[in-house]
């Protein structure tokens, strides 16, 4: 089992559950919506969680997609992983994008088949996961030529191919 880190958390909306691990040993904790919200095709929304945190300096919380939502719906977390910094004290939100190209039908996030249309998130539904990560503090050392340090592996974007 990993080391425990105490993170202060405030419930700022009624009826909100604290994030929790679905299974022992999981890296991510499930994060739930604090209100009902519809996400229309092509729309990006910030889904409130009803939670505020005080993360210790030297850590961040990463907001990541839930694999089932990513696989079964056109809902995406466009800034994934999102970062919640140690100094942030406002309510956490999950930025979600409906990549549907159209459709007026309303679906739930438990719907399968990546159907095109409006997705309705209900209060209390698990919409993302959060992971607490340690973040080292960078100390820059300015040099005139980085190629003098180590060796250049060469190549650029896509240079290693796909096989």
N, C-alpha and C positions, 0 to 999 in steps of 0.2 A: 504494500500500500504506500502511496506517495505521502509527502509531508503535508500537514494541514496548515492552511493559511487563513487567518481570521479576516473576513471582509464584512464591514458593517453594511446592513441593508435596511431600508425604510420602505414600508408599504404605504404608498401615497394615494391609493384608490381603494374603495371598499371591495371586498370579495376576491382579492388577488392572492394567489398562492405563491409561495417562495419557489424559486427554481430548485429542481432536485434531479439527482441522477436516476435514470430509469433502471440501471443495473449496477451492482457492485463492480468497481473497476472501470466504469465508463469515464472517458475524458470530458465529455460534455454534459451539461445539465440542461434539461428542457426548460424553455422560456415560454410563457403563455401570454395570449392577448388579454388586455384589460378591458376591452369593449368590443362590441360587434362592429364590423366594418366590411364594406363591399369594395372590392378592387376591380374596376372596369378594365377592359382590354386597353393596353397601352398606357395604363395609369400607374404611377409610382406613389405610394403612400408610406407614411411613417406610422406604424402600428404601435400604440402605447402599450407598455407592460405593467404600469402601475407601481414600478419599483425604482428606487434611487439607491445608489451604492457609494460607498467611500472605499475605494480600492487603495491598498497600501502602495506607497511610492516604490518603484521597482517592479511593478506588476501592471498588467492590462487585462481587460476582459475582451476576448474576441467573440464576436457574434457570427455564427456560422449557420448555413442552411441545414434543415432536417432532410435527410436523404429521401425519405418517402414523399415529401412535398415536391422536391426537385424532380423526382422520377415520374410521379403520377399527375402532376399539374403543371401549367405553364407559369407558376409563380416562382420568381427568382429573387435572390438577395443581391442587388447589383453592386454593392460595395463589399462583397464577401472576400475575406473576413472583415467585418467592421471592427473598429477598435474603440473601446471605451477607455479613456485615459484615467490615470490615478487622480487627476484634479477635477474630473467631471462630477458634478453633484446634482444635475437635473434628472428628470425622469428618463429612464432608458426607453428607446423606441427601436423597432426593427423596421428597416427600410425594405419594402417589398414592391416588386414590379410584376405586373401581369403582362406576360409576353404574348398573350392571345392577339390575333390579328382582327378579331371581331367577334360578334355573337352577343345575343341578348339573354341567353339562357343563364340561370343562376345555379352555380355548383358549390358544393362544400369542399373544403381542403382534403377531405377523405376520399373524394371522387377519384376514380382511376381513369386512365386513358388520355391524359393531357387534352381534355376537351376545351374548345375555344369558347370563351364567354366570360361572364362576371363570376368572380369567386367571393363567396361570403365567408368571412372568418367570424366565428362566434367567441364571445368572451370565455376565457378558460381553455381554449384550444391551444395545443402546443404548436408554436409557429417557427421556432428557431432553437438553436442550442448555444450555450455560452461556455467558454473555456477560459479559465484563469491561467495566464501565461506570465512567467518571469521575463522581465525585459532588462537586459544589461544597459547601462548608461554608456553612450559612445563618447570617447575622448578622441577628437580628431588630431592627427599628426600630419601637418602639411609637408609635402615633399615636392620636388620639381619633376620627378619622373617615376611613376608607379611601376613601370616595366623593369626597373632595377630590383624589385622585390619579388622573389619567387620566379615562376615561369608563366608565360602566357599560354593557356591551353588552346588559343586560337578559336576561330569561328565566331558566329554571331547567332541571331535568332534563327532557329531551325537548322543550324549547321550539323547537328548530329543525326539528322534524318528521322525516319519513323520506324525503322526496323532495328 
